[in-house]
Amino acid sequence: MLIRADHAWRTVQGMLRITVGRDAGEILPEASARPLLRAVGPTDLPGLRASLDALAEEVRAAFVRYVGAVGK
């Protein structure tokens, strides 16, 4: 799961840096969205966001399980 998460985040970050640079805003141009969606898998941007959010929750749960909760 951690390898999958690392691969997904590196793919998204790399594709965004290549297509829109470091200052990507909330709205992703269609020309940038198409290759990103092909590389990552979901068919639309809301699906991609949902997939990444779910993956982030899995990683956080693993962190808490193995390392412990971080105090606030």
C-alpha positions, 0 to 999 in steps of 0.5 A: 500500500505504501509503495502504491501510494508513493507511486501515485503521488510521484506520478501526480506531482511529476505530471503536474510539474511537467504540464503546468509547473510548480504553481498549479492552481485548483483548475487544471487545464484539459491539456494537462488533465488528459495525460495525468488521468491516463497515467494514474487511472481514474476517468475524471478529475473528481475520481482522481481526487477521491482515489488520492483522498482514499489512499491518503487515509490508508497511509494515515491509518497505517502511520497511526497504527505503526507509529502512533497518533501525532499530538496536536 
